[in-house]
């Protein structure tokens, strides 16, 4: 049975974390492992997409790689949290250490917060696999990519908005802070890193919305032309 440990590194002060064990890796080492792992996936995917579809527009290539990135993070990182949330604080696994580093900006990840647990579980189970499927659809230039892209992007956007909203609500209503006061953690980790899942899904939702509108407009135009030709027949 894990022993509750009062930890003074996280906020709010004196937050209790079951079985807490300090990280053995430095922040630099953790970030280096994380970025190099992402690069080891994204670079081969970039080369593969270019080989399979040499004429792919730069915007679609970037979109495909974005969904690959999302798939890796949702399934790998957030999936690890969803499966091991009850003992993240006591674990020395590299992904657990990454979460303990991030938790300096949001200690809810180490205290079994119900919203965080449910959100990360849903993200890993649904948006992870669907992100990879969406990356495939974009890379192949498939028409079905747009409805799927809209679904995944809306899910990501909704989850991130709720993530920001619940933390803000706790601060405004109860004066509860979960991030250390240093800008490095609050601005760098909490605000900046999560903002990607506000900005990019919003852009992709708009893009798919426009593509869907154009498709229906073209379909309606073709239908009207067909009706016009039929009406002119003797």
Residue frames as a rotation matrix with the C-alpha (Angstrom) as fourth column:
UNK 1
0.579 0.815 0.000 0.00
0.815 -0.579 0.000 0.00
0.000 0.000 -1.000 0.00
UNK 2
-0.159 -0.666 0.729 1.44
0.602 -0.650 -0.463 3.39
0.782 0.365 0.504 -1.00
UNK 3
-0.106 0.017 -0.994 2.18
0.941 -0.321 -0.106 5.90
-0.321 -0.947 0.018 1.73
UNK 4
0.810 0.421 0.408 0.87
0.531 -0.821 -0.209 9.47
0.247 0.386 -0.889 1.36
UNK 5
-0.229 -0.938 -0.259 3.79
0.959 -0.263 0.109 11.87
-0.170 -0.223 0.960 1.04
UNK 6
0.766 0.386 -0.514 3.57
0.342 -0.922 -0.182 15.62
-0.544 -0.037 -0.838 1.56
UNK 7
-0.047 -0.783 0.620 5.48
0.995 0.021 0.102 17.20
-0.093 0.622 0.778 -1.31
UNK 8
0.260 0.077 -0.963 6.61
0.367 -0.930 0.025 20.80
-0.893 -0.360 -0.270 -1.31
UNK 9
-0.810 -0.584 0.060 7.55
0.247 -0.246 0.937 20.96
-0.532 0.774 0.344 -5.00
UNK 10
-0.635 0.647 0.422 3.96
0.625 0.108 0.773 20.95
0.454 0.755 -0.473 -6.22
UNK 11
-0.893 0.429 0.137 1.01
-0.448 -0.814 -0.370 23.29
-0.048 -0.391 0.919 -5.79
UNK 12
0.681 0.156 0.715 -1.09
-0.322 -0.814 0.484 23.80
0.658 -0.560 -0.504 -3.80
UNK 13
-0.324 -0.876 0.358 1.53
-0.744 0.002 -0.668 23.81
0.584 -0.482 -0.653 -1.03
UNK 14
-0.646 -0.062 0.761 1.65
-0.650 0.567 -0.506 20.62
-0.400 -0.821 -0.407 1.01
UNK 15
0.329 0.745 -0.581 -0.32
-0.922 0.387 -0.026 18.64
0.205 0.544 0.814 -1.58
UNK 16
-0.021 -0.268 0.963 -0.38
-0.581 0.787 0.206 14.95
-0.814 -0.555 -0.172 -0.63
UNK 17
0.237 -0.012 -0.971 0.84
-0.916 0.331 -0.228 12.49
0.325 0.943 0.067 -3.29
UNK 18
0.866 0.178 0.468 0.59
-0.372 0.855 0.362 8.76
-0.336 -0.487 0.806 -2.61
UNK 19
0.648 -0.626 0.435 3.98
0.512 0.780 0.360 7.03
-0.564 -0.011 0.825 -2.52
UNK 20
0.973 -0.195 -0.120 5.77
-0.224 -0.702 -0.676 9.93
0.047 0.685 -0.727 -4.18
UNK 21
0.351 -0.921 0.169 9.28
0.693 0.376 0.614 9.22
-0.629 -0.098 0.771 -5.44
UNK 22
0.361 -0.275 -0.891 11.44
-0.371 -0.919 0.133 12.02
-0.856 0.283 -0.434 -6.85
UNK 23
0.984 -0.004 -0.176 12.51
-0.170 0.237 -0.957 11.84
0.046 0.972 0.232 -10.49
UNK 24
0.392 -0.897 0.203 15.89
0.433 0.374 0.820 10.32
-0.812 -0.233 0.535 -11.27
UNK 25
-0.121 -0.371 0.921 16.08
0.987 -0.142 0.073 12.11
0.103 0.918 0.383 -14.64
UNK 26
-0.685 -0.158 -0.711 16.70
0.300 -0.951 -0.077 15.82
-0.664 -0.266 0.699 -15.03
UNK 27
0.359 0.841 -0.404 14.28
-0.045 -0.417 -0.908 18.08
-0.932 0.344 -0.112 -16.88
UNK 28
-0.015 -0.469 -0.883 16.74
-0.925 -0.328 0.190 18.29
-0.379 0.820 -0.428 -19.78
UNK 29
-0.920 -0.357 0.165 17.00
-0.294 0.903 0.312 14.51
-0.260 0.239 -0.936 -20.00
UNK 30
-0.301 0.895 0.328 13.23
0.398 0.431 -0.810 14.03
-0.866 -0.113 -0.486 -19.89
UNK 31
0.502 0.505 -0.702 12.61
-0.345 -0.628 -0.698 16.60
-0.793 0.592 -0.141 -22.63
UNK 32
-0.351 -0.718 -0.602 15.45
-0.891 0.059 0.450 15.19
-0.288 0.694 -0.660 -24.74
UNK 33
-0.874 0.087 0.477 13.99
0.105 0.994 0.011 11.67
-0.474 0.060 -0.879 -24.54
UNK 34
0.070 0.997 -0.010 10.52
0.330 -0.032 -0.943 12.97
-0.941 0.063 -0.331 -25.37
UNK 35
0.446 0.090 -0.890 11.55
-0.629 -0.676 -0.384 15.07
-0.636 0.732 -0.245 -28.38
UNK 36
-0.603 -0.729 -0.324 13.92
-0.759 0.400 0.513 12.44
-0.245 0.555 -0.795 -29.77
UNK 37
-0.649 0.462 0.605 11.16
0.306 0.886 -0.348 9.81
-0.696 -0.041 -0.716 -29.53
UNK 38
0.447 0.843 -0.299 8.76
0.079 -0.370 -0.926 12.04
-0.891 0.390 -0.232 -31.44
UNK 39
0.144 -0.483 -0.864 11.43
-0.884 -0.455 0.107 12.77
-0.445 0.748 -0.492 -34.05
UNK 40
-0.815 -0.513 0.270 12.14
-0.380 0.824 0.420 9.06
-0.438 0.239 -0.866 -34.49
UNK 41
-0.231 0.823 0.519 8.48
0.604 0.540 -0.587 8.59
-0.763 0.178 -0.621 -35.46
UNK 42
0.577 0.573 -0.582 7.81
0.011 -0.718 -0.696 11.78
-0.817 0.395 -0.420 -37.42
UNK 43
-0.176 -0.727 -0.664 10.89
-0.758 -0.330 0.562 11.70
-0.628 0.602 -0.493 -39.66
UNK 44
-0.901 -0.125 0.414 10.23
0.115 0.853 0.509 8.19
-0.417 0.506 -0.755 -41.07
UNK 45
0.032 0.985 0.167 6.54
0.698 0.098 -0.710 9.10
-0.716 0.139 -0.684 -41.51
UNK 46
0.362 0.007 -0.932 7.54
-0.389 -0.908 -0.158 12.25
-0.847 0.420 -0.326 -43.40
UNK 47
-0.622 -0.700 -0.350 9.76
-0.640 0.198 0.742 10.23
-0.450 0.686 -0.572 -45.75
UNK 48
-0.735 0.402 0.547 7.11
0.456 0.889 -0.040 7.51
-0.502 0.220 -0.836 -46.20
UNK 49
0.324 0.912 -0.254 4.36
0.408 -0.376 -0.832 9.99
-0.854 0.166 -0.494 -47.06
UNK 50
0.143 -0.366 -0.920 6.62
-0.687 -0.706 0.174 11.78
-0.713 0.607 -0.352 -49.54
UNK 51
-0.857 -0.513 0.059 7.42
-0.343 0.651 0.677 8.47
-0.385 0.560 -0.733 -51.17
UNK 52
-0.510 0.741 0.437 3.83
0.668 0.661 -0.342 7.22
-0.542 0.117 -0.832 -51.36
UNK 53
0.596 0.750 0.286 2.38
0.791 -0.486 -0.371 10.56
-0.140 0.448 -0.883 -52.49
UNK 54
-0.397 -0.917 0.043 5.14
0.908 -0.385 0.166 12.77
-0.135 0.104 0.985 -53.93
UNK 55
-0.561 0.210 0.800 2.73
0.370 -0.801 0.470 15.51
0.740 0.560 0.372 -55.00
UNK 56
0.197 0.688 -0.699 1.09
0.956 0.023 0.293 15.94
0.218 -0.726 -0.653 -51.60
UNK 57
0.418 -0.003 0.908 0.59
0.069 -0.997 -0.035 19.65
0.906 0.077 -0.417 -50.77
UNK 58
-0.644 -0.762 0.066 2.69
0.041 -0.121 -0.992 20.98
0.764 -0.636 0.109 -47.92
UNK 59
-0.360 0.586 0.726 -0.42
-0.893 -0.441 -0.087 21.81
0.270 -0.680 0.682 -45.89
UNK 60
0.706 0.653 -0.275 -1.71
-0.572 0.754 0.323 18.24
0.418 -0.070 0.906 -46.14
UNK 61
0.075 -0.774 -0.629 1.71
0.260 0.624 -0.737 16.82
0.963 -0.109 0.248 -45.30
UNK 62
-0.768 -0.344 0.540 1.82
-0.346 -0.487 -0.802 18.99
0.538 -0.803 0.255 -42.20
UNK 63
0.100 0.904 0.415 -1.72
-0.971 -0.003 0.239 17.89
0.217 -0.427 0.878 -41.28
UNK 64
0.647 0.086 -0.758 -0.84
-0.137 0.991 -0.004 14.21
0.750 0.107 0.653 -41.67
UNK 65
-0.370 -0.873 -0.318 2.24
0.303 0.210 -0.930 14.63
0.878 -0.440 0.187 -39.46
UNK 66
-0.529 0.281 0.801 0.15
-0.746 -0.604 -0.281 16.53
0.405 -0.746 0.529 -36.91
UNK 67
0.562 0.823 0.076 -2.21
-0.775 0.493 0.394 13.59
0.287 -0.280 0.916 -36.58
UNK 68
0.332 -0.562 -0.757 0.73
0.261 0.826 -0.499 11.17
0.906 -0.032 0.421 -36.31
UNK 69
-0.706 -0.599 0.376 2.07
-0.121 -0.422 -0.899 13.35
0.697 -0.680 0.225 -33.50
UNK 70
-0.116 0.766 0.632 -1.36
-0.959 -0.252 0.129 13.35
0.258 -0.591 0.764 -31.84
UNK 71
0.686 0.406 -0.604 -1.62
-0.342 0.912 0.224 9.58
0.642 0.053 0.765 -32.15
UNK 72
-0.144 -0.845 -0.516 1.76
0.345 0.446 -0.826 9.04
0.927 -0.297 0.227 -30.50
UNK 73
-0.818 -0.176 0.548 1.00
-0.363 -0.581 -0.729 11.44
0.447 -0.795 0.411 -27.65
UNK 74
0.079 0.945 0.317 -2.59
-0.952 -0.023 0.306 10.32
0.297 -0.326 0.898 -27.09
UNK 75
0.766 0.242 -0.596 -1.85
-0.190 0.970 0.151 6.59
0.614 -0.002 0.789 -27.16
UNK 76
0.031 -0.879 -0.476 1.68
0.458 0.436 -0.775 6.54
0.888 -0.194 0.416 -25.78
UNK 77
-0.837 -0.454 0.307 1.89
0.005 -0.567 -0.824 9.33
0.548 -0.688 0.477 -23.23
UNK 78
-0.370 0.774 0.513 -1.74
-0.908 -0.418 -0.024 9.80
0.196 -0.475 0.858 -22.27
UNK 79
0.472 0.475 -0.742 -2.42
-0.357 0.873 0.332 6.08
0.806 0.108 0.582 -22.56
UNK 80
-0.416 -0.704 -0.575 0.35
0.382 0.438 -0.813 5.48
0.825 -0.558 0.087 -20.02
UNK 81
-0.868 0.123 0.481 -1.29
-0.445 -0.623 -0.644 7.94
0.220 -0.773 0.595 -17.66
UNK 82
0.082 0.996 -0.046 -4.73
-0.895 0.094 0.437 6.40
0.439 0.005 0.898 -18.12
UNK 83
0.459 0.063 -0.886 -3.40
-0.012 0.998 0.065 2.94
0.888 -0.019 0.459 -17.28
UNK 84
-0.147 -0.676 -0.722 -1.06
0.794 0.355 -0.493 3.92
0.590 -0.646 0.485 -14.43
UNK 85
0.053 0.208 0.977 -2.68
-0.106 -0.971 0.212 7.01
0.993 -0.115 -0.029 -12.92
UNK 86
0.905 0.426 -0.016 -2.96
-0.042 0.127 0.991 5.46
0.424 -0.896 0.133 -9.46
UNK 87
0.682 -0.703 -0.199 0.79
0.489 0.237 0.840 5.12
-0.544 -0.670 0.505 -9.01
UNK 88
0.685 -0.428 0.590 2.33
0.409 -0.445 -0.797 7.72
0.603 0.787 -0.130 -11.33
UNK 89
0.703 -0.372 0.606 3.84
-0.597 -0.772 0.219 9.55
0.386 -0.516 -0.765 -8.36
UNK 90
0.563 -0.465 0.683 5.56
-0.463 0.507 0.727 6.41
-0.685 -0.725 0.071 -7.09
UNK 91
0.803 -0.180 0.568 6.84
0.496 0.732 -0.468 5.24
-0.332 0.657 0.677 -10.48
UNK 92
0.046 -0.867 -0.497 10.27
-0.178 -0.497 0.850 5.80
-0.983 0.049 -0.177 -12.00
UNK 93
0.126 0.081 0.989 9.20
0.890 0.431 -0.148 4.81
-0.438 0.899 -0.018 -15.52
UNK 94
-0.822 -0.565 0.066 10.37
0.532 -0.722 0.443 7.45
-0.203 0.399 0.894 -17.99
UNK 95
-0.413 0.744 0.525 6.79
0.353 -0.401 0.846 8.33
0.840 0.534 -0.097 -18.97
UNK 96
0.534 0.555 -0.638 5.80
0.792 -0.066 0.607 8.61
0.295 -0.829 -0.475 -15.31
UNK 97
-0.236 -0.709 -0.664 8.77
0.803 -0.528 0.278 10.92
-0.547 -0.467 0.694 -14.77
UNK 98
-0.835 0.013 0.550 7.59
0.406 -0.661 0.631 13.02
0.372 0.750 0.547 -17.69
UNK 99
0.182 0.977 0.115 4.16
0.486 -0.191 0.853 13.30
0.855 -0.099 -0.509 -16.10
UNK 100
0.411 -0.083 -0.908 5.71
0.893 -0.164 0.419 14.25
-0.184 -0.983 0.007 -12.76
UNK 101
-0.736 -0.672 -0.081 7.65
0.616 -0.715 0.331 16.98
-0.280 0.193 0.940 -14.54
UNK 102
-0.589 0.588 0.555 4.49
0.262 -0.511 0.819 18.26
0.765 0.628 0.147 -16.25
UNK 103
0.290 0.779 -0.556 2.56
0.788 0.135 0.601 18.04
0.543 -0.612 -0.575 -12.96
UNK 104
-0.558 -0.515 -0.651 4.64
0.770 -0.614 -0.174 20.94
-0.310 -0.598 0.739 -11.69
UNK 105
-0.957 0.288 0.040 2.23
-0.237 -0.851 0.468 22.99
0.169 0.439 0.883 -13.82
UNK 106
0.043 0.999 -0.005 -0.85
-0.826 0.038 0.562 20.96
0.562 -0.020 0.827 -12.84
UNK 107
-0.770 -0.461 0.441 -0.63
-0.639 0.558 -0.531 18.77
-0.001 -0.690 -0.724 -9.75
UNK 108
0.251 0.941 0.228 -4.03
-0.882 0.320 -0.346 17.22
-0.399 -0.114 0.910 -10.49
UNK 109
0.398 -0.162 -0.903 -2.14
-0.640 0.657 -0.399 14.63
0.658 0.737 0.157 -12.52
UNK 110
-0.618 -0.686 -0.384 -0.66
-0.159 0.587 -0.794 13.23
0.770 -0.429 -0.472 -9.31
UNK 111
-0.854 0.321 0.408 -3.74
-0.459 -0.098 -0.883 13.36
-0.244 -0.942 0.231 -7.10
UNK 112
-0.805 0.530 0.266 -6.20
0.575 0.808 0.130 11.12
-0.146 0.258 -0.955 -9.01
UNK 113
-0.628 0.588 -0.510 -8.34
-0.445 -0.809 -0.384 14.04
-0.638 -0.014 0.770 -10.09
UNK 114
-0.074 0.688 0.722 -11.57
0.348 0.696 -0.628 12.64
-0.935 0.204 -0.291 -11.56
UNK 115
0.793 0.391 -0.468 -11.77
-0.246 -0.496 -0.833 15.04
-0.557 0.775 -0.297 -14.50
UNK 116
0.025 -0.882 -0.470 -8.16
-0.969 -0.136 0.204 14.54
-0.244 0.451 -0.859 -15.55
UNK 117
-0.626 -0.264 0.734 -8.45
-0.246 0.960 0.135 10.76
-0.740 -0.095 -0.666 -15.25
UNK 118
0.262 0.824 0.503 -11.62
0.391 0.386 -0.836 10.59
-0.882 0.416 -0.221 -17.37
UNK 119
0.751 0.017 -0.661 -10.38
-0.478 -0.677 -0.560 13.09
-0.457 0.736 -0.500 -19.94
UNK 120
-0.242 -0.938 -0.248 -7.06
-0.919 0.140 0.368 11.33
-0.311 0.317 -0.896 -20.47
UNK 121
-0.499 0.115 0.859 -8.73
0.025 0.993 -0.119 7.93
-0.866 -0.037 -0.498 -20.64
UNK 122
0.601 0.785 0.153 -11.18
0.260 -0.011 -0.966 9.07
-0.756 0.620 -0.210 -23.33
UNK 123
0.552 -0.470 -0.689 -8.42
-0.760 -0.624 -0.183 10.83
-0.344 0.624 -0.702 -25.25
UNK 124
-0.524 -0.827 0.204 -6.22
-0.692 0.553 0.465 7.74
-0.497 0.103 -0.862 -25.27
UNK 125
-0.380 0.429 0.819 -9.02
0.233 0.902 -0.364 5.32
-0.895 0.052 -0.443 -26.14
UNK 126
0.571 0.748 0.337 -10.67
0.556 -0.051 -0.829 7.31
-0.603 0.662 -0.445 -28.92
UNK 127
0.899 -0.153 -0.410 -8.59
-0.346 -0.821 -0.454 10.20
-0.267 0.550 -0.791 -30.24
UNK 128
-0.067 -0.976 0.209 -5.36
-0.545 0.211 0.812 8.19
-0.836 -0.059 -0.546 -30.25
UNK 129
-0.377 -0.055 0.925 -6.39
0.509 0.822 0.256 5.45
-0.774 0.567 -0.282 -32.73
UNK 130
0.632 0.708 0.315 -8.57
0.667 -0.289 -0.687 7.85
-0.396 0.644 -0.655 -34.74
UNK 131
0.570 -0.520 -0.635 -5.65
-0.463 -0.843 0.275 10.26
-0.679 0.137 -0.721 -35.08
UNK 132
-0.531 -0.779 0.334 -3.59
-0.179 0.488 0.854 7.56
-0.828 0.394 -0.399 -36.80
UNK 133
-0.103 0.588 0.802 -6.54
0.833 0.491 -0.253 6.72
-0.543 0.643 -0.540 -39.05
UNK 134
0.845 0.412 -0.341 -6.96
0.224 -0.852 -0.474 10.38
-0.485 0.324 -0.812 -39.90
UNK 135
0.056 -0.914 -0.401 -3.23
-0.529 -0.368 0.765 10.68
-0.847 0.169 -0.504 -40.70
UNK 136
-0.595 -0.217 0.774 -3.62
0.388 0.766 0.513 7.79
-0.704 0.606 -0.371 -43.13
UNK 137
0.357 0.842 0.405 -6.65
0.827 -0.083 -0.556 9.40
-0.434 0.533 -0.726 -44.77
UNK 138
0.745 -0.151 -0.650 -4.87
-0.223 -0.974 -0.030 12.73
-0.629 0.167 -0.759 -45.20
UNK 139
-0.291 -0.957 0.004 -1.73
-0.393 0.123 0.911 11.08
-0.872 0.264 -0.412 -46.57
UNK 140
-0.590 0.126 0.797 -3.79
0.608 0.719 0.336 9.12
-0.531 0.684 -0.501 -49.12
UNK 141
-0.946 0.257 -0.200 -5.91
-0.322 -0.826 0.464 12.12
-0.046 0.503 0.863 -50.07
UNK 142
-0.693 0.713 -0.103 -9.11
0.681 0.695 0.230 10.28
0.236 0.089 -0.968 -49.14
UNK 143
-0.371 0.650 0.663 -12.41
-0.099 -0.738 0.668 12.16
0.923 0.182 0.338 -49.17
UNK 144
0.551 0.652 -0.521 -13.54
0.408 0.333 0.850 10.56
0.727 -0.681 -0.082 -45.88
UNK 145
-0.427 -0.810 -0.402 -10.67
0.796 -0.127 -0.591 12.28
0.428 -0.572 0.699 -44.13
UNK 146
-0.661 0.123 0.741 -12.70
-0.145 -0.989 0.034 15.49
0.737 -0.085 0.671 -43.68
UNK 147
0.490 0.854 0.173 -15.57
-0.360 0.018 0.933 14.14
0.794 -0.519 0.316 -41.54
UNK 148
0.573 -0.347 -0.743 -13.08
0.707 0.667 0.233 12.16
0.415 -0.659 0.628 -39.46
UNK 149
-0.544 -0.809 0.225 -10.77
0.624 -0.568 -0.536 15.16
0.561 -0.151 0.814 -39.17
UNK 150
-0.219 0.567 0.794 -13.73
-0.400 -0.795 0.457 17.23
0.890 -0.217 0.401 -37.95
UNK 151
0.762 0.551 -0.339 -14.70
0.018 0.505 0.863 14.65
0.647 -0.664 0.375 -35.34
UNK 152
0.242 -0.765 -0.597 -11.18
0.916 0.383 -0.119 14.24
0.320 -0.518 0.793 -33.95
UNK 153
-0.648 -0.534 0.543 -10.42
0.397 -0.845 -0.358 17.96
0.651 -0.016 0.759 -33.99
UNK 154
0.101 0.770 0.629 -13.69
-0.428 -0.537 0.727 18.84
0.898 -0.343 0.275 -32.28
UNK 155
0.797 0.160 -0.583 -13.04
0.357 0.654 0.667 16.20
0.488 -0.740 0.464 -29.62
UNK 156
-0.172 -0.948 -0.268 -9.54
0.920 -0.057 -0.389 17.53
0.353 -0.313 0.881 -29.00
UNK 157
-0.592 -0.015 0.806 -10.76
0.024 -1.000 0.000 21.12
0.805 0.019 0.592 -28.87
UNK 158
0.460 0.864 0.204 -13.63
-0.280 -0.077 0.957 20.29
0.842 -0.498 0.207 -26.52
UNK 159
0.629 -0.273 -0.728 -11.38
0.686 0.635 0.354 18.35
0.366 -0.723 0.587 -24.16
UNK 160
-0.455 -0.890 0.036 -8.77
0.794 -0.423 -0.436 21.11
0.403 -0.170 0.899 -24.04
UNK 161
-0.312 0.443 0.841 -11.35
-0.234 -0.893 0.384 23.83
0.921 -0.077 0.382 -23.44
UNK 162
0.773 0.614 -0.158 -12.76
-0.046 0.303 0.952 21.82
0.632 -0.729 0.262 -20.53
UNK 163
0.240 -0.785 -0.572 -9.23
0.901 0.400 -0.170 21.25
0.362 -0.474 0.803 -19.24
UNK 164
-0.730 -0.480 0.487 -8.53
0.333 -0.872 -0.359 24.97
0.597 -0.099 0.796 -19.12
UNK 165
-0.048 0.828 0.559 -12.04
-0.341 -0.539 0.770 25.73
0.939 -0.153 0.308 -17.84
UNK 166
0.712 0.345 -0.611 -11.98
0.372 0.554 0.745 23.36
0.596 -0.758 0.266 -14.86
UNK 167
-0.184 -0.866 -0.465 -8.60
0.958 -0.051 -0.284 24.65
0.222 -0.498 0.839 -13.71
UNK 168
-0.737 -0.037 0.675 -9.73
0.090 -0.995 0.044 28.27
0.670 0.094 0.736 -14.12
UNK 169
0.322 0.940 0.114 -12.96
-0.142 -0.071 0.987 27.56
0.936 -0.334 0.111 -12.25
UNK 170
0.469 -0.213 -0.857 -11.05
0.801 0.513 0.310 26.10
0.373 -0.832 0.411 -9.30
UNK 171
-0.614 -0.785 -0.086 -8.89
0.763 -0.562 -0.320 29.22
0.203 -0.262 0.944 -9.14
UNK 172
-0.634 0.406 0.658 -11.66
-0.132 -0.895 0.426 31.81
0.762 0.183 0.621 -9.57
UNK 173
0.389 0.921 0.012 -14.23
-0.235 0.087 0.968 30.16
0.891 -0.379 0.250 -7.28
UNK 174
0.918 0.002 -0.397 -12.07
0.337 0.522 0.783 28.46
0.209 -0.853 0.478 -4.66
UNK 175
0.691 -0.713 0.119 -8.70
-0.723 -0.679 0.128 30.19
-0.010 -0.174 -0.985 -5.03
UNK 176
0.625 -0.415 0.661 -7.10
0.062 0.870 0.488 26.82
-0.778 -0.264 0.570 -5.70
UNK 177
0.440 -0.577 -0.688 -3.84
-0.895 -0.339 -0.288 26.82
-0.067 0.743 -0.666 -7.67
UNK 178
0.902 -0.088 0.422 -2.35
0.073 0.996 0.052 23.68
-0.425 -0.016 0.905 -9.21
UNK 179
0.619 -0.710 0.337 0.69
0.519 0.047 -0.854 25.20
0.590 0.703 0.397 -10.92
UNK 180
-0.031 -0.733 -0.679 3.90
0.923 -0.281 0.262 26.46
-0.383 -0.619 0.686 -9.42
UNK 181
0.650 0.412 -0.638 4.12
0.279 -0.911 -0.303 30.27
-0.707 0.019 -0.707 -9.72
UNK 182
-0.392 -0.876 -0.281 7.17
-0.014 -0.300 0.954 30.33
-0.920 0.378 0.106 -11.98
UNK 183
0.276 0.499 -0.822 6.29
-0.791 -0.367 -0.489 31.39
-0.545 0.785 0.293 -15.57
UNK 184
-0.670 -0.617 -0.414 8.38
-0.743 0.564 0.361 28.47
0.011 0.549 -0.835 -16.84
UNK 185
-0.912 0.344 0.224 5.76
0.270 0.913 -0.304 26.05
-0.309 -0.217 -0.926 -15.56
UNK 186
-0.086 0.974 -0.209 2.51
0.264 -0.180 -0.948 27.97
-0.961 -0.136 -0.241 -15.88
UNK 187
0.383 0.199 -0.902 3.18
-0.683 -0.596 -0.421 29.73
-0.622 0.778 -0.092 -19.19
UNK 188
-0.451 -0.717 -0.531 5.61
-0.888 0.300 0.348 27.21
-0.090 0.629 -0.773 -20.67
UNK 189
-0.992 0.060 0.110 3.94
0.057 0.998 -0.032 23.92
-0.112 -0.025 -0.993 -19.70
UNK 190
-0.421 0.907 -0.006 0.31
0.493 0.224 -0.841 24.62
-0.761 -0.357 -0.541 -18.85
UNK 191
0.334 0.600 -0.727 -0.55
-0.238 -0.692 -0.681 27.41
-0.912 0.400 -0.089 -21.30
UNK 192
-0.135 -0.480 -0.867 1.84
-0.914 -0.278 0.296 26.97
-0.383 0.832 -0.401 -24.23
UNK 193
-0.940 -0.322 0.114 1.91
-0.261 0.893 0.366 23.19
-0.220 0.314 -0.924 -24.61
UNK 194
-0.437 0.849 0.299 -1.84
0.570 0.518 -0.638 22.79
-0.696 -0.108 -0.710 -24.36
UNK 195
0.024 0.447 -0.894 -2.55
-0.377 -0.824 -0.422 25.76
-0.926 0.347 0.149 -26.64
UNK 196
-0.862 -0.366 -0.351 -1.52
-0.462 0.283 0.840 23.66
-0.208 0.886 -0.414 -29.65
UNK 197
-0.808 0.584 0.070 -4.69
0.587 0.793 0.160 21.61
0.038 0.171 -0.985 -29.14
UNK 198
0.072 0.793 -0.605 -6.77
0.374 -0.584 -0.721 24.79
-0.925 -0.174 -0.338 -29.22
UNK 199
-0.074 -0.194 -0.978 -5.23
-0.608 -0.769 0.199 26.51
-0.791 0.609 -0.061 -32.24
UNK 200
-0.873 -0.394 -0.289 -4.53
-0.457 0.448 0.768 23.61
-0.173 0.802 -0.571 -34.63
UNK 201
-0.656 0.699 0.284 -7.84
0.677 0.711 -0.190 21.73
-0.335 0.068 -0.940 -34.19
UNK 202
0.154 0.719 -0.678 -9.67
0.178 -0.695 -0.697 25.05
-0.972 -0.013 -0.235 -34.70
UNK 203
-0.314 -0.369 -0.875 -7.81
-0.765 -0.448 0.463 25.61
-0.562 0.815 -0.141 -37.98
UNK 204
-0.995 -0.103 0.007 -8.49
-0.083 0.836 0.542 22.04
-0.061 0.539 -0.840 -39.12
UNK 205
-0.325 0.945 0.020 -12.18
0.635 0.234 -0.736 22.30
-0.701 -0.227 -0.677 -38.21
UNK 206
0.199 0.348 -0.916 -12.43
-0.336 -0.854 -0.398 25.44
-0.921 0.387 -0.053 -40.33
UNK 207
-0.639 -0.540 -0.547 -10.57
-0.702 0.120 0.702 23.75
-0.314 0.833 -0.456 -43.19
UNK 208
-0.921 0.322 0.220 -12.82
0.358 0.922 0.149 20.68
-0.155 0.216 -0.964 -43.16
UNK 209
-0.070 0.934 -0.351 -15.90
0.415 -0.293 -0.861 22.86
-0.907 -0.205 -0.367 -42.84
UNK 210
-0.018 -0.017 -1.000 -14.93
-0.698 -0.716 0.025 24.76
-0.716 0.698 0.001 -45.96
UNK 211
-0.897 -0.361 -0.254 -14.15
-0.435 0.621 0.652 21.55
-0.078 0.696 -0.714 -47.85
UNK 212
-0.664 0.719 0.205 -17.51
0.597 0.675 -0.433 20.07
-0.450 -0.165 -0.878 -46.86
UNK 213
0.120 0.706 -0.698 -19.32
0.008 -0.703 -0.711 23.25
-0.993 0.080 -0.090 -47.91
UNK 214
-0.349 -0.333 -0.876 -17.61
-0.836 -0.311 0.451 23.23
-0.423 0.890 -0.170 -51.30
UNK 215
-0.994 -0.043 0.103 -18.45
-0.003 0.932 0.361 19.56
-0.112 0.359 -0.927 -51.81
UNK 216
-0.302 0.953 0.031 -22.16
0.667 0.234 -0.707 20.08
-0.681 -0.192 -0.707 -51.08
UNK 217
0.116 0.298 -0.947 -22.22
-0.368 -0.873 -0.320 23.21
-0.922 0.386 0.008 -53.23
UNK 218
-0.691 -0.442 -0.572 -20.70
-0.693 0.182 0.697 21.29
-0.204 0.878 -0.432 -56.15
UNK 219
-0.877 0.418 0.238 -23.18
0.415 0.908 -0.064 18.45
-0.243 0.043 -0.969 -55.61
UNK 220
0.015 0.925 -0.379 -26.10
0.399 -0.353 -0.847 20.86
-0.917 -0.139 -0.374 -55.60
UNK 221
-0.113 -0.132 -0.985 -24.81
-0.706 -0.687 0.173 22.60
-0.700 0.714 -0.016 -58.73
UNK 222
-0.948 -0.262 -0.181 -24.49
-0.315 0.687 0.655 19.25
-0.047 0.678 -0.733 -60.52
UNK 223
-0.578 0.802 0.151 -28.02
0.636 0.558 -0.532 18.32
-0.511 -0.211 -0.833 -59.42
UNK 224
0.153 0.634 -0.758 -29.43
-0.052 -0.761 -0.646 21.60
-0.987 0.138 -0.083 -60.72
UNK 225
-0.451 -0.401 -0.797 -27.62
-0.800 -0.213 0.560 21.16
-0.395 0.891 -0.225 -64.05
UNK 226
-0.986 0.099 0.136 -28.95
0.137 0.943 0.303 17.62
-0.099 0.317 -0.943 -64.38
UNK 227
-0.203 0.972 -0.120 -32.50
0.608 0.029 -0.793 18.81
-0.767 -0.234 -0.597 -63.66
UNK 228
0.041 0.161 -0.986 -32.08
-0.468 -0.869 -0.161 21.61
-0.883 0.468 0.040 -66.20
UNK 229
-0.799 -0.389 -0.459 -30.94
-0.586 0.332 0.739 19.23
-0.135 0.860 -0.493 -68.90
UNK 230
-0.813 0.545 0.207 -33.82
0.519 0.838 -0.168 16.88
-0.265 -0.029 -0.964 -68.13
UNK 231
-0.011 0.861 -0.508 -36.30
0.307 -0.481 -0.821 19.75
-0.952 -0.165 -0.259 -68.38
UNK 232
-0.187 -0.142 -0.972 -35.06
-0.724 -0.649 0.235 20.73
-0.664 0.747 0.018 -71.84
UNK 233
-0.936 -0.173 0.307 -35.63
0.036 0.820 0.572 17.30
-0.350 0.546 -0.761 -73.32
UNK 234
-0.562 0.762 -0.322 -38.59
-0.745 -0.296 0.598 17.08
0.360 0.576 0.734 -75.77
